Amino acid sequence: MKGIRQLAKHLDISIGTVSRALNDRPDVNEETRKRVLAAAEELGYVANQSGRSLRQGTTNVIGLMIESSKETVENSDNFFLGVTGGLQSVLSRHKLDLLMLPCPNDEDPHEYLKRMVARRIVDAMIISATQRVDKRIDLLVKAKIPFVALGRSTSGGSHPWIDLDFEGVAACAVDRLVSKGHRRIAIAAPSNDINLGYIFVDAYRQSLERHGIAYDPSLVIRVKSSEQGGYQAGHEMLRLDSKPTAIILIYELMAIGLYRRMNEAGIVPGRDLAVIGFREEPRGKFLQPSLTCFRMSLRDLGVELAETLLATMPAYAEHYPRGARSTIWPLELVPGESDAFSLEA
């Protein structure tokens, strides 16, 4: 079956009637609709979505732009796998499809997005890994393409975003470590220009100052957000003349690399060094001692992203009366044994 003309000819009814039946229009009687649908299935007719998109001016596709690199593949990061489950649960309510748009790490994300926008392959966008100054946001604003950002930025003026509560994580982790007598507390922060790194370091500094502890830039160890980065953070920490007694990690898989480097140096987390990780991660559950970290629902985050985005789109906004809001997404502390090391008498 090649197209709607052949289907109409087979049924001996007009192309318009077939089209209205396939699109579930109310002006087609039920008997005709059932007959058209049955014939379409029997003959293997599939609607030409490209042609329909051109006529309607929509694609019914939502794009999710993520970073694609050797590290993300090797580390089997499950963050977006969890988020997409929530996204799809909402988008499927409206028969919308989700298209993953992996930007290679050797390509400028702004140029990559410009190409996607020019091709008009999606109706709206979700962007992630936002930079402190992110030209992608300005591009989407100017192009008047509905979008929501997973992460904050100084770009774009007023636009909807959802970001993890990095301030809350930093404050909770510092408070917990200070309560155990630690004052030389290091953090492993991203080495790139991603905005969450700036937010996290600022919150860490403010938390230290709240406890009367001077901020020491040498304790901010900038590494890649990966297992390898965790290993490097441990190596850099061991090279310091005045070594920290505790460390906070910004990325969940860093803990695996850090544990390995500490093991090589004969240092046991929880006994000789206090360690607090970021997000609870399946592979991290096998670490010994168990990692103190934070928990969140990735599926619920995906639901919130999708509903926030659809609230910005006129065709779906009435279903989401709360409107498009910017949200700080909370995380819950999961106590483990990795920060049991205490300096208190």
N, C-alpha and C positions, 0 to 999 in steps of 0.2 A: 504494500500500500504506500503510494508516494505522497498523497496529499488529500486535502479536503475535497477537491474537485472529484477525484475518483471515488471517495466515500459517498458524496452526494449522488453521483451517477449510479453507484451500486444500489443505493436506497431509493433512487428515483424521487428525490425531494430536492428542494433548492439548497444552494450553498449557504444562503443566509440562515435557513432553518437549522441546518447541521451545525453551523457556527454557534448559533444561540443555544442549541441543546448542549453542545460541548462545554460552553461557558456558563451553563446552569442559569440561563436567563429565565425570568418568571413568565415570559410571554410564550413559552413553549409548553404544550400539554404533556402530562406525565408519560403517556403511552409513547409519544414520539420521542421523548427524551430517552426512555429506556431502550427503544429500538435503535436509536443512534449510538448510544453508548455500547450496546451489545455488539453492533456491527463493527464499531471502531476497535473493540477488543479482539473480536474474531479475526479481523483483517490486519491487525497489527498497526493501526493508524496511530501516529504520535504527532501531536501538534508542533508546528514550527515555532519554537519559542523565540528565536531571533526575530522572525517576522512580527510576531505578536508584540515583542518588546519595542520594536520600531514604531508600530502603530500606536501603542499605549504610552510610549515615552517612559516606560519603567522596565526594570529587569527582574524585579522581585528577588533580588540578591543583595545580601548584606556582606560587606568585606571586613575581614579581620586581618589587619596588618601586623605581622610579628617579625622579629629578627630571626634570621636563619644563619647559623654558623656551625663550624666543626664542633665547637664546644657544646652547643645546645643539643646536637645529635649524640655526641659521645656521652654526655651526662644524662641522657634520657629524661630531660626535664618534663615532669608530668603536670606542670602548672596549667598550661593551656589545654591539655586534655581534659582536666577537670572543669575549667571555665567554659569550654565549648559545649559540654553537656548541658549546662544551665542556659547558655545562649540558645541552643537549638530547641530546648523545651518551650521557650517563649516564641521564637520565630515560627515554629511549626504551627502555632495557633492561627497564624495568618498566611500559611502556605508560602513562607519566605524561606529561601535557602541561604546557607552560610558558606562563604567562599574564603578559604585561608589564603592569604597573600604573604608568602615568606620572602622578605627582602634579604638578599645576600649581604653578608657583613662587609663585602668589599665594594658595595654600591651605596651611593649617597641615598639615604631614605627619602629625602625630599624629591630627588630626581625619579626615584622608583615610583613614588606616589603620583607625581605629575603624569607619568606614563599611564598609570591605572586610571586616573581621572580623565585623561584624554580619550581613552578607549571606551569610557562610559560602560564599564562592565558591572558596576554596582550602583544601587540607589542610595546607599549610605555607608558610612565607614566607622569602624572601631580601630583606633590606633593605640599602640602600646609602646613601652620603653621611651616615654617622653623625655626630651632633653630640656635643660634649663631654658634655653632659647630654641624653640622648635618651629622651623619654617613650615613644617607640614600643617600645623594648626592654622597659620595665616593663609596657606594655600586653600584649605577646605573652607575657611570663612569667606574668602574672596569668591570661590567657585560656588558658594551657596549650596554645598553638599552637606546634608545632615550628618553629624558625627558625634561621637562621645570619645573622650580620651581616658585610657586606663593609665592614670598618672597625671600629676600636676605639671604646669609649665608657666613661665612668665609671658609666653606668647599668646596672641589671639584675643586678648581682652576677656570678655565674659563668654564662656562656653561651658557646656556640661562636662564634668569629669568625675571619675571615681578613683580614689587612691587608697592604698593601704595605710593604716595608722602607724607610720614609721616613728612619729613623735611619741606615741604611746608605748611602742615597743622599746625605744631607747630609754624613756623615763623609767619604765618598769624594770628593765634590765639593770640600769645603773642603781636604782633604789635597792634592788635585791642584793647586788654585789656589795654596795656600801654597807648594808645592814650586816654583812658577814665580815666587815673590817677591811675590805679592799679599797685602795686609793689609787693604785697604778692600774688603771683599767684601759686596755687597748680595744680598738675596734678594727675589723676588717671591712673596708669600704670599697665600692667599685672604682676601678681605675679609669673608667670612661666618663663622659659628660652627662650621663643619665641623671635626671633631676632628683631621683630618690636618694642618690648618694649625698647631695647637698643637704637635703631635708634631714637625713639621718645624722649626719655629722653635726649640723646645727643643733638638733635636739639633744644629742650626746653632750655637746659643749654646755648647753643650758642646764642640763641635768647635773653635770659635775659642779657647775657654779652654784647651783641651788644647795649643794652639800658642802660648799666652801672648798672645793678641790680645783686647783689651777688646771687649765686646759694645756696639754702638752702635745703639740703637733706631731712629735715623733711617735706617739702612740696611735696615730691614725695610719694604718697600714693599707695602702691602696693596691689592690690586686684584681685579677679577673674574677668574675662571678661564676666560679666553677669549683669542682673538686681540686683541680690543679691550683686554683687561686687560694684555696684553703691550705694546701701544702706549702705554697709560697709564703702565705701569711705566717705560718708557724716558723718557717725558716727565717724570715725577716725579724720576727719577734725574738728568736734565740740570739740574733746578732746584736741586739740592743745592750748597751753597757748596763743600764738600770732596767732590768727585765720586769715586765708587768706580771701581776699575780692573777689577772683575769682578762678574758677577751670576749667580746661580743661580735657575732658574725651577722652580716647583712643578707647572706644568701644561704639557703638551706643545705645545699650540697657541699658547701665549704667545710662543714664539720667532718666529712669523711676524709678529706685531704689533711686537715689539721690533725686529726687523731693519728693518722699514719706518721706524720712528721714528728709528733710528740713521742710516739712509740719508738721511733728511731733514736730519739735523744734520751730515752729512758724516763720520760716525764709522763705521768699518768693523769689524764683529765679527771677532775673531781677529787684527786688526792694531792697533786702538786700544782695544779692550775685549775682555776674556775672557768668554765666555758658555758656560754649561753648562745644557742643557735637562733635562727630566725623562724622559719615556718616548719611545722611538723611535716616530714617527708617520709614516704614508705621505706625507702632504703635506709634512712636514718634510724629506723626502729631496731635495726640489728646492731647498732653501736653499743659498746660497753665501755664505760658506764653509760646508762641511758641519758640521752641529751635533754637538758632543759631547753624548751623552745616555746613556740607559740602556735596556736591552732586557729584555723579559719575554714569556712565552707567554700570551696572553689565553685561548686555548683550554684550556691546562693549568690555568689559574686557575679557569675555569668548571667543569672536571672536579672539581677539589678542592672547590669550593663545593658542588656537587651531592652528592658522596660524603659530605662532612661533614654536610650536611643529612639525607640518608637514614639516616645512622648514628644520628640522634636519633629516628627514627620506627620504632616496634616492628615494623611490617609489613616493613621492609626492613633493619633493623639487622644481621641475621645475615649479610647479603651484604658488610658492611663491618666486619670484626672489629677494625680499628684504632680504631673508635669516633669520636665527635665530638671533634675537637681544635681548639684555637686555634693559628693558624699565622701566622708572619711570612713573607710571600712575597718571595723574593729577586729582585733585578734585577741585570743584568750591564752593566758599563760598555762603551759603544761609543765609542771615541775618534774625534773628528773634528778639524776645523781651527778651530772657533769659539773655542777657548780657547788658541790658539797664542801669543797675546800674553803676553809674559813681561817681568817687571821685573828679572830677574837680569842682572847685568853680564856 
